[in-house]
Amino acid sequence: MEELKKAINEIAEQNIIKVVISNKINKDVKYNKITFILKENNKEQYYQIEKYTDKQVFHENININMFKNKLLEYVFSNYKQLSAWADKYTFDLKISKKGKVHLGKKKSDNAKLVNKNHNKEKNYILKEGMLIQPLIDLGVFTKEGKVINSKYDKYKQINRFIEIIDDEIKKNEYKELTILDFGCGKSYLTFVLYYYFVEIKKINVKMIGLDLKSDVIRKCNEIAKRYNYANLHFELGDINGFKYNNKVDMVITLHACDTATDYALYNAIKWNSKMIFSVPCCQHEFNSQMKSEKFSILTNYGIVQERIAALMTDSVRANLLECAGYKTQLLEFIDIAHSPKNILIRASKMKLSKDKKEKSLNEVKNLINEFNFNPTLFNLLKEDNLI
């Protein structure tokens, strides 16, 4: 123990940038590997600890003055090896089966590692420390506003969605907005959005969530009341045929299945909504219709046809939105490793040239003719002379 303390003390005297602890003594040791990485946030340095199991990684941030004790705590009786990088030295600590400690030290220039680890951290809109009740109830935040390690991916996904909306919102100084959320489900993201608009952007919003399940609607209205979200309420209804007679500034639809997304986009266009944010799901329509002699290579294999059909569906939707006067983008919503349904359609009302609209419409017609498609959104818009 004394040998190990002496070695750890010598390492901790340097400006350590990174540490990797590995080679566990036995299978009962919980983590396969532990790393310490020096970070900087608002000119304050700290260490981020990453603890790896077979399937997960757990994060912990510690004050820089806790570094030495934490190193000793993790290494003692648990691991046989520790590698550490300082700005001018590299250390290699090894512990034999009999407990003998050997510390190697050599001069090395680790400036590149310093620059890499000191990169500015992601500046999330929903920051740790904010007491956002929906994120606490969702289990993403602790009651103190800290991200729960196992929910870090979910935290990043929610922030990514907020960022995509924020990029559009900050183009104008909105004082008030009416927002419809189709297929809201359990609605935690709806509650988070309401918090973002009211508490962060200071916009007076009226939000309506729509879903087919009466128990979900009842529960969501109870939660909105408990949060004191006065201008957020939920209604029972179907996307197809939903009537709303007042102006709608923004339409949101997340994971509305198959043609439900098309009806949501159709309604948004009819209402002349300023902004549309849609994450489609389960694009079955094109997959069931897809036929082509010329490009039969795309229909010979079921998995290829399914994926191509899904991408074509969203391409057609994007083009039809442009035909209806929306500048449209297809964005990656979340990493594809977390979900294959990771495309978000972002559309904003804008004056587009006649040539641009005609080009977009012709591209849709060419695809329809080639693959025998009969798109729901195309038919709805054409019937109402909206394209």
PEGI-V398075 format. One record per pair of residues at least 4 apart in sequence whose ideal C-beta (glycine too) atoms are under 8 Angstrom apart, sorted by sequence separation. I is the first residue (numbers start at 0). GAP is how many residues later the second one is. D is the distance in Angstrom with one decimal. If there is no record, write none. Layout:
BEGIN
((I GAP D) (I GAP D))
END
This chain:
BEGIN
((0 4 6.3) (1 4 6.4) (2 4 6.5) (3 4 6.2) (4 4 6.2) (5 4 6.6) (6 4 6.6) (7 4 6.0) (8 4 6.6) (11 4 6.9) (24 4 6.1) (39 4 6.9) (51 4 7.7) (52 4 7.6) (61 4 4.5) (65 4 5.4) (66 4 6.5) (67 4 6.6) (68 4 6.1) (69 4 6.3) (70 4 6.1) (71 4 5.8) (73 4 6.2) (74 4 5.3) (84 4 8.0) (85 4 7.4) (94 4 6.4) (95 4 4.3) (109 4 6.3) (110 4 6.6) (111 4 6.3) (112 4 6.2) (113 4 6.0) (114 4 7.4) (123 4 7.9) (125 4 6.3) (131 4 6.8) (132 4 6.2) (133 4 6.0) (135 4 7.6) (140 4 5.4) (141 4 4.6) (146 4 6.5) (147 4 7.7) (150 4 5.9) (151 4 6.5) (152 4 6.4) (153 4 6.4) (154 4 6.5) (155 4 6.2) (156 4 6.7) (157 4 6.5) (158 4 6.1) (159 4 6.6) (160 4 6.8) (161 4 5.9) (162 4 6.5) (163 4 7.5) (164 4 6.0) (165 4 6.0) (166 4 7.9) (186 4 6.0) (187 4 6.4) (188 4 6.3) (189 4 6.6) (190 4 6.6) (191 4 6.4) (192 4 6.4) (193 4 6.0) (194 4 5.1) (195 4 5.1) (196 4 5.3) (197 4 7.3) (212 4 6.7) (213 4 6.3) (214 4 6.3) (215 4 6.2) (216 4 6.4) (217 4 6.6) (218 4 6.4) (219 4 6.4) (220 4 6.5) (221 4 6.4) (222 4 6.3) (224 4 7.9) (237 4 6.3) (243 4 6.3) (255 4 3.8) (256 4 7.8) (258 4 6.5) (259 4 6.5) (260 4 6.4) (261 4 6.1) (262 4 6.4) (263 4 6.4) (264 4 6.4) (265 4 6.4) (266 4 6.2) (268 4 7.4) (282 4 6.9) (283 4 6.0) (284 4 6.6) (285 4 5.7) (291 4 5.9) (294 4 7.5) (295 4 6.0) (299 4 7.4) (300 4 6.6) (301 4 6.2) (302 4 6.5) (303 4 6.0) (304 4 5.9) (305 4 6.6) (306 4 6.5) (307 4 6.1) (308 4 6.3) (309 4 6.9) (310 4 6.3) (311 4 6.3) (312 4 6.5) (313 4 6.3) (314 4 6.4) (315 4 6.2) (316 4 6.5) (317 4 6.8) (318 4 6.5) (319 4 6.5) (321 4 6.1) (331 4 7.5) (333 4 5.1) (335 4 6.1) (337 4 7.4) (351 4 4.7) (352 4 7.1) (353 4 6.2) (354 4 6.2) (355 4 6.5) (356 4 6.3) (357 4 6.2) (358 4 6.5) (359 4 6.8) (360 4 6.4) (361 4 6.3) (362 4 6.6) (363 4 6.3) (364 4 6.3) (365 4 6.2) (366 4 6.1) (367 4 7.8) (373 4 7.9) (374 4 6.7) (375 4 6.3) (376 4 6.2) (377 4 6.1) (378 4 6.1) (379 4 6.8) (381 4 7.7) (10 5 6.5) (23 5 3.9) (39 5 5.2) (40 5 7.1) (51 5 5.1) (52 5 7.7) (61 5 6.9) (73 5 7.1) (84 5 5.5) (85 5 7.4) (94 5 7.1) (130 5 7.2) (134 5 4.4) (135 5 4.8) (140 5 6.5) (141 5 8.0) (146 5 5.6) (168 5 6.5) (194 5 7.2) (195 5 6.4) (197 5 6.9) (210 5 5.2) (223 5 4.5) (236 5 5.0) (255 5 4.5) (267 5 4.4) (298 5 7.9) (299 5 7.9) (320 5 4.2) (321 5 7.2) (333 5 5.8) (351 5 5.7) (367 5 4.6) (373 5 7.1) (380 5 4.3) (381 5 6.0) (38 6 7.0) (39 6 7.9) (50 6 6.8) (83 6 7.3) (84 6 7.7) (94 6 5.6) (95 6 7.4) (125 6 6.3) (134 6 4.2) (135 6 7.2) (140 6 6.4) (141 6 6.1) (180 6 7.5) (183 6 5.1) (196 6 4.8) (197 6 7.8) (210 6 5.8) (291 6 6.7) (297 6 6.2) (298 6 5.0) (321 6 5.3) (335 6 5.1) (366 6 6.4) (367 6 7.4) (380 6 4.4) (23 7 7.4) (37 7 6.3) (38 7 5.7) (49 7 5.5) (50 7 4.5) (74 7 5.7) (82 7 7.5) (83 7 4.2) (93 7 7.7) (94 7 7.8) (135 7 6.0) (139 7 6.6) (140 7 7.0) (197 7 6.3) (252 7 7.6) (291 7 6.2) (297 7 6.2) (320 7 4.4) (334 7 6.9) (367 7 6.9) (10 8 8.0) (23 8 6.6) (37 8 7.9) (38 8 7.0) (49 8 7.3) (50 8 7.9) (61 8 5.9) (82 8 6.9) (92 8 7.0) (93 8 5.0) (139 8 6.4) (146 8 4.9) (196 8 4.5) (208 8 7.7) (223 8 4.7) (252 8 5.9) (255 8 5.6) (267 8 4.8) (289 8 7.7) (290 8 6.8) (333 8 5.0) (37 9 5.9) (38 9 5.1) (49 9 5.9) (50 9 7.2) (81 9 7.5) (82 9 5.6) (83 9 7.4) (92 9 7.3) (125 9 7.1) (131 9 6.3) (135 9 7.8) (138 9 6.4) (180 9 5.0) (210 9 7.8) (223 9 6.3) (289 9 5.8) (318 9 7.8) (332 9 5.2) (377 9 7.6) (21 10 7.5) (36 10 6.7) (48 10 7.0) (81 10 7.8) (82 10 7.5) (92 10 5.0) (93 10 7.8) (130 10 7.8) (196 10 7.8) (223 10 7.2) (297 10 5.2) (317 10 4.5) (331 10 5.7) (332 10 6.5) (367 10 7.2) (21 11 4.8) (35 11 4.9) (36 11 5.0) (47 11 6.4) (48 11 4.4) (70 11 7.4) (80 11 7.8) (81 11 4.1) (91 11 7.5) (92 11 7.5) (139 11 4.5) (193 11 6.8) (208 11 6.1) (252 11 4.1) (264 11 6.6) (317 11 7.8) (331 11 7.0) (332 11 4.0) (363 11 7.5) (20 12 6.7) (21 12 7.9) (35 12 7.5) (47 12 7.5) (48 12 7.4) (80 12 6.9) (90 12 6.5) (91 12 4.1) (138 12 6.0) (180 12 7.7) (220 12 6.0) (252 12 7.6) (317 12 5.6) (330 12 7.2) (331 12 7.5) (19 13 6.7) (20 13 4.3) (35 13 5.6) (36 13 7.2) (47 13 5.4) (48 13 6.3) (80 13 5.5) (90 13 6.8) (91 13 7.9) (127 13 7.8) (131 13 7.3) (137 13 8.0) (193 13 5.5) (220 13 5.2) (250 13 6.4) (264 13 6.3) (329 13 5.5) (330 13 4.8) (19 14 7.7) (20 14 7.3) (34 14 7.1) (46 14 7.2) (79 14 6.5) (80 14 7.3) (90 14 5.4) (130 14 5.0) (139 14 5.5) (140 14 8.0) (178 14 7.6) (192 14 7.2) (219 14 4.3) (238 14 7.5) (250 14 7.8) (263 14 6.5) (329 14 7.4) (330 14 8.0) (363 14 6.4) (19 15 5.2) (20 15 8.0) (33 15 6.6) (34 15 4.7) (45 15 5.5) (46 15 5.2) (79 15 4.9) (89 15 7.6) (129 15 5.5) (139 15 5.2) (289 15 5.9) (314 15 7.6) (329 15 6.0) (330 15 5.9) (18 16 6.5) (33 16 7.1) (45 16 6.4) (78 16 7.5) (79 16 7.8) (88 16 5.8) (89 16 5.6) (128 16 4.7) (137 16 7.7) (250 16 6.9) (313 16 6.1) (328 16 7.6) (329 16 8.0) (17 17 6.9) (18 17 4.0) (33 17 5.1) (34 17 7.9) (45 17 6.1) (46 17 6.4) (88 17 6.8) (127 17 6.1) (128 17 7.6) (189 17 6.7) (216 17 4.7) (238 17 6.3) (250 17 3.7) (260 17 5.9) (327 17 6.6) (328 17 4.9) (17 18 6.7) (32 18 7.9) (33 18 7.2) (45 18 5.8) (74 18 7.8) (88 18 6.0) (89 18 4.5) (127 18 5.7) (139 18 7.1) (178 18 7.7) (215 18 7.9) (216 18 6.7) (286 18 6.3) (289 18 7.8) (327 18 7.1) (328 18 7.7) (17 19 5.4) (32 19 4.6) (44 19 5.3) (46 19 7.8) (87 19 6.3) (88 19 6.5) (127 19 5.6) (189 19 5.1) (216 19 5.0) (260 19 4.5) (286 19 5.5) (289 19 5.4) (327 19 4.4) (15 20 7.3) (16 20 7.7) (17 20 6.9) (30 20 4.5) (31 20 5.1) (46 20 5.6) (74 20 7.8) (87 20 7.2) (89 20 7.0) (134 20 7.7) (176 20 6.9) (239 20 7.1) (247 20 7.2) (250 20 7.4) (260 20 7.3) (326 20 6.9) (16 21 5.0) (29 21 7.8) (30 21 5.8) (31 21 6.5) (48 21 7.1) (87 21 7.2) (238 21 5.0) (325 21 3.9) (326 21 5.3) (15 22 6.7) (30 22 6.1) (31 22 6.8) (38 22 7.7) (87 22 7.5) (186 22 5.4) (213 22 5.5) (240 22 8.0) (250 22 5.0) (255 22 7.5) (286 22 4.0) (325 22 6.3) (29 23 6.9) (46 23 7.7) (84 23 7.7) (86 23 5.7) (134 23 7.4) (208 23 7.4) (210 23 6.9) (212 23 7.9) (239 23 4.4) (243 23 7.9) (247 23 4.2) (249 23 6.2) (257 23 7.6) (285 23 4.0) (286 23 7.4) (325 23 5.8) (326 23 4.4) (85 24 6.7) (86 24 6.8) (186 24 7.9) (206 24 6.5) (208 24 7.5) (209 24 7.4) (211 24 7.2) (238 24 4.6) (246 24 7.2) (248 24 6.3) (249 24 6.6) (250 24 7.5) (251 24 8.0) (252 24 7.6) (253 24 7.7) (254 24 5.8) (255 24 7.1) (256 24 5.3) (257 24 5.0) (285 24 7.5) (320 24 7.2) (324 24 6.2) (325 24 6.7) (84 25 4.9) (183 25 3.5) (205 25 4.9) (206 25 4.6) (207 25 6.3) (208 25 4.1) (209 25 5.6) (210 25 7.1) (211 25 7.5) (238 25 5.1) (241 25 6.5) (246 25 8.0) (247 25 5.0) (248 25 4.9) (249 25 4.5) (250 25 5.1) (251 25 4.9) (252 25 4.6) (253 25 4.8) (254 25 7.7) (255 25 6.4) (256 25 4.4) (257 25 6.4) (324 25 6.8) (326 25 6.8) (176 26 5.8) (178 26 5.9) (180 26 6.6) (183 26 6.3) (184 26 6.3) (204 26 6.0) (206 26 7.7) (207 26 7.2) (208 26 7.3) (209 26 7.9) (210 26 7.8) (211 26 6.2) (248 26 6.8) (249 26 7.4) (250 26 7.5) (251 26 7.4) (252 26 7.3) (254 26 4.0) (257 26 4.9) (258 26 5.8) (282 26 6.4) (285 26 5.6) (320 26 4.6) (324 26 7.1) (325 26 7.8) (360 26 6.2) (30 27 8.0) (86 27 5.7) (173 27 7.7) (175 27 6.5) (176 27 7.7) (177 27 7.4) (178 27 7.1) (179 27 7.8) (180 27 7.0) (182 27 6.9) (183 27 5.2) (203 27 7.5) (204 27 8.0) (207 27 6.1) (209 27 5.0) (243 27 7.0) (249 27 7.3) (250 27 7.7) (257 27 6.0) (282 27 4.3) (285 27 4.9) (317 27 6.1) (324 27 5.8) (84 28 5.7) (160 28 6.8) (164 28 7.3) (174 28 6.7) (175 28 4.1) (176 28 4.9) (177 28 4.8) (178 28 4.6) (179 28 5.2) (180 28 4.6) (181 28 5.3) (182 28 6.2) (238 28 7.2) (284 28 6.7) (316 28 6.2) (125 29 7.7) (173 29 5.3) (174 29 6.4) (175 29 6.8) (176 29 7.5) (177 29 8.0) (178 29 7.3) (180 29 6.7) (182 29 8.0) (186 29 7.7) (209 29 6.9) (313 29 5.5) (317 29 7.7) (161 30 7.2) (165 30 7.7) (175 30 7.7) (177 30 8.0) (179 30 6.7) (185 30 6.5) (189 30 7.7) (282 30 4.1) (285 30 7.9) (321 30 6.3) (356 30 7.9) (35 31 7.0) (123 31 7.9) (157 31 6.7) (161 31 7.4) (164 31 7.5) (184 31 6.7) (197 31 7.7) (282 31 7.2) (313 31 6.5) (125 32 6.7) (168 32 6.4) (183 32 7.9) (190 32 6.9) (209 32 6.2) (324 32 7.5) (125 33 5.4) (185 33 7.9) (186 33 4.7) (190 33 7.4) (197 33 7.9) (279 33 7.0) (35 34 7.5) (124 34 6.0) (157 34 6.1) (161 34 5.5) (168 34 7.8) (185 34 7.4) (279 34 5.9) (321 34 6.7) (322 34 5.0) (35 35 7.3) (123 35 4.6) (165 35 7.9) (193 35 5.3) (321 35 6.5) (125 36 6.2) (183 36 7.0) (186 36 7.6) (190 36 6.7) (207 36 7.8) (124 37 5.0) (193 37 7.9) (279 37 7.3) (322 37 5.1) (124 38 6.2) (190 38 7.0) (193 38 4.9) (321 38 4.3) (322 38 4.8) (277 39 7.8) (33 40 5.4) (319 40 7.5) (124 41 6.0) (190 41 7.4) (318 41 4.2) (319 41 7.9) (322 41 7.5) (189 42 7.2) (318 42 7.2) (318 44 5.6) (319 44 6.2) (33 45 7.7) (275 45 7.0) (318 45 5.0) (186 47 6.9) (315 48 5.4) (28 49 4.9) (20 50 7.8) (28 50 7.2) (137 50 4.7) (183 50 6.7) (275 50 6.8) (15 51 7.1) (136 51 7.2) (315 51 6.4) (18 52 6.8) (24 52 6.8) (264 52 6.2) (268 52 7.3) (314 52 7.7) (20 53 5.7) (24 53 6.0) (134 53 7.9) (20 54 5.9) (23 54 6.2) (24 54 6.5) (133 54 5.2) (278 54 5.5) (11 55 6.1) (23 55 5.4) (24 55 6.2) (261 55 7.1) (264 55 7.7) (268 55 4.7) (311 55 6.4) (319 55 7.7) (11 56 4.0) (22 56 5.9) (23 56 7.5) (182 56 6.4) (260 56 7.3) (264 56 6.7) (20 57 8.0) (21 57 6.4) (22 57 4.2) (133 57 3.7) (134 57 6.5) (181 57 4.8) (268 57 7.7) (315 57 7.5) (319 57 5.4) (323 57 6.4) (20 58 5.0) (22 58 4.2) (132 58 7.8) (133 58 5.0) (319 58 6.1) (322 58 7.4) (8 59 6.9) (11 59 6.8) (21 59 5.2) (192 59 7.5) (281 59 8.0) (311 59 7.3) (315 59 5.5) (7 60 6.1) (10 60 7.2) (20 60 7.3) (21 60 7.8) (131 60 6.7) (181 60 7.6) (280 60 5.2) (316 60 5.9) (20 61 5.1) (21 61 7.8) (133 61 6.5) (279 61 7.2) (311 61 7.7) (315 61 7.3) (319 61 6.1) (19 62 7.3) (132 62 7.8) (189 62 7.9) (278 62 6.8) (312 62 7.8) (315 62 7.0) (323 62 5.6) (7 63 5.2) (18 63 6.5) (19 63 4.8) (131 63 5.6) (279 63 6.8) (323 63 5.8) (7 64 5.0) (18 64 7.1) (19 64 7.8) (179 64 6.8) (278 64 7.1) (322 64 4.3) (18 65 4.6) (188 65 6.7) (278 65 5.0) (279 65 7.0) (17 66 7.1) (18 66 7.7) (125 66 7.2) (277 66 7.0) (278 66 7.6) (4 67 6.5) (7 67 7.2) (17 67 4.8) (276 67 6.6) (277 67 4.4) (319 67 6.4) (3 68 6.9) (15 68 5.4) (16 68 5.1) (177 68 6.6) (179 68 5.5) (276 68 7.3) (15 69 7.1) (16 69 6.4) (177 69 6.0) (178 69 7.6) (181 69 6.9) (184 69 7.7) (275 69 6.9) (276 69 5.8) (277 69 7.9) (13 70 7.9) (15 70 5.3) (16 70 6.6) (125 70 7.3) (177 70 5.4) (178 70 6.6) (179 70 7.4) (181 70 7.0) (182 70 5.9) (183 70 7.9) (184 70 7.8) (275 70 7.3) (3 71 6.7) (10 71 7.8) (14 71 5.4) (124 71 7.0) (177 71 5.1) (178 71 4.4) (179 71 5.3) (180 71 4.6) (181 71 4.3) (182 71 6.8) (274 71 7.9) (275 71 4.2) (3 72 6.2) (13 72 3.8) (14 72 5.3) (176 72 4.5) (177 72 7.5) (178 72 7.6) (179 72 7.1) (180 72 7.5) (182 72 6.9) (274 72 7.2) (275 72 7.7) (10 73 5.2) (13 73 7.8) (176 73 5.9) (178 73 6.6) (180 73 7.8) (182 73 4.4) (274 73 5.4) (13 74 7.5) (181 74 6.0) (273 74 6.7) (274 74 7.4) (0 75 6.9) (13 75 5.8) (124 75 6.8) (173 75 7.8) (273 75 5.0) (294 75 6.9) (272 76 7.0) (293 76 6.7) (294 76 7.5) (13 77 7.8) (182 77 6.4) (271 77 6.9) (38 78 6.7) (39 78 5.1) (181 78 7.5) (291 78 5.8) (37 79 5.4) (38 79 7.6) (291 79 5.1) (10 80 5.2) (36 80 5.6) (37 80 7.5) (39 80 7.9) (40 80 5.6) (264 80 7.8) (290 80 6.5) (291 80 7.3) (9 81 7.9) (182 81 7.5) (289 81 5.2) (290 81 4.4) (10 82 7.2) (38 82 6.8) (181 82 4.4) (288 82 7.4) (289 82 7.0) (288 83 5.8) (289 83 7.2) (288 84 5.4) (181 85 7.8) (285 85 7.5) (288 85 6.0) (6 86 5.5) (136 86 7.8) (254 86 6.7) (285 87 5.7) (59 89 7.4) (285 89 7.5) (58 90 5.0) (284 90 7.1) (3 91 7.3) (57 91 4.6) (284 91 6.4) (10 92 7.7) (57 92 7.5) (9 93 6.6) (16 93 6.1) (58 93 6.5) (133 93 7.4) (6 94 5.4) (55 94 7.0) (132 94 5.7) (5 95 7.9) (9 95 7.7) (17 95 6.3) (6 96 4.4) (16 96 5.2) (2 97 7.4) (3 97 5.3) (16 97 5.6) (2 98 4.0) (17 99 6.5) (16 100 5.6) (167 107 5.6) (265 111 6.0) (164 112 6.2) (264 112 5.8) (268 112 6.7) (163 113 6.9) (261 113 7.4) (262 113 7.5) (261 114 4.2) (265 114 4.4) (269 114 6.9) (261 115 4.0) (265 115 6.6) (269 116 7.1) (258 117 4.4) (262 117 7.4) (268 117 5.8) (261 118 6.8) (163 167 6.1) (163 169 7.4) (160 172 6.6) (159 173 6.6) (159 174 6.4) (156 176 7.7) (156 177 4.7) (170 177 7.8) (167 178 6.6) (163 180 6.2) (167 180 5.8) (156 181 7.1) (163 182 6.1) (160 183 7.6) (152 185 6.3))
END
